[in-house]
Amino acid sequence: MRVFVTGASGVIGRRLVPQLIDAGHEVIGTHNRPANSRLLRALGATPVRLNLLDAGAVRQAVLENQPDAIVHEATALAGARFGRSLDRAFAETNALRTAGTDALLAAAWEAGVRRFVGQSFAPYRYQRTGGPVKTEDDPLDEHPPPSMQQSFAAMAHNDQVITGYGGIALRYGAFYGTADDGWSDLVRRRKMPIVGDGSGIMSLIHVDDAAAATVLALEHEGPAVYNIVDDEPAPAREWLPGLAGVLGAKPPRRFPVWMARLVAGEAAVVMAVESRGASNARAKRELGWTPRYASWRQGFPASYAARRVPGQTSPRPAARAGHSHG
């Protein structure tokens, strides 16, 4: 197929474009910086500089390129400053997930493009009651903290309009596995503490595995929502020390809940101690997808061992969870 990929020079886009080409597709990749044009050409894509918040420009780009499918991977998180307000850090990304998605879908309809796959997000979003791991059919959190409400609304809008169009929304886990993913620096600087008992569950995914699932999603009809996460959602008290050990970094700091709430705000506490994980069973069953790194326990060493700090000793690995939640 002729595939129009937004955010093609981003974290997942850089891994997705080569996989699409290897699968026999032709790729038109959007970017918003001149230097990224060279990168996309080197990856084998045809670059198109595009502001996704300019609906007229989006319409023109889609109509001119006449794709068979659109994959929407654009965010604006590179260099974002994260603080007490998630909504402030995600403001431009929220616009891309609302106005940007709407513009793409309108252009897709006019151009006769019926195959649409869009980036969504799994961590933190599921209702914070009941079991520790949720499926796509489980309800989302209807009452996030105030500083997260705009971001949750933007993600919900994104999911709804994509599936309403007949497309596929991929709720990725937290990406890792690239030199600029940010994890190494945060963990080495001990900027990611364990809050309370560290019971908040995270679903992670190596970016290459996320790209592989996206290629497979293009071959399937929608509407559908899939959690694209690894087989082992894990509490912070397990995966954070595990990552620190791989990096040869000091163990994460520990903060009591009251202190984290005072310093970082309610949203940080909710994410750290109440969040639920996501199951990948549907994606594995319906897409025929098997992640190369079934767990972060294999993915972290493969991704970060080369960046280990010399002279540091690793803490003992965290005990393995009793079973997989794949």
Secondary structure, DSSP 4 states (H G I P E B T S, - for coil): -EEEEETTTSTTHHHHHHHHHHTT-EEEEEESSTHHHHHHHHHTPEEEE--TT-HHHHHHHHHHH--SEEEE-----TTPPPSS-HHHHTHHHHHIIIIIHHHHHHHHHHHT--EEEEEEE-TTTB-SSSSSEE-TTSPBPSS--GGGHHHHHHHHHHHHHHHHHT-EEEEE-EEE-STTSSHHHHHHTT-SPEETT---EE-EEEHHHHHHHHHHHTTS-SSEEEEE--S--EEHHHHHHHHHHHHTPPPPPEE-HHHHHHHH-HHHHHHHHT--EE--HHHHHHH----SSSSHHHHHHHHHGGGPPTTPPPPPPPPPPSS---
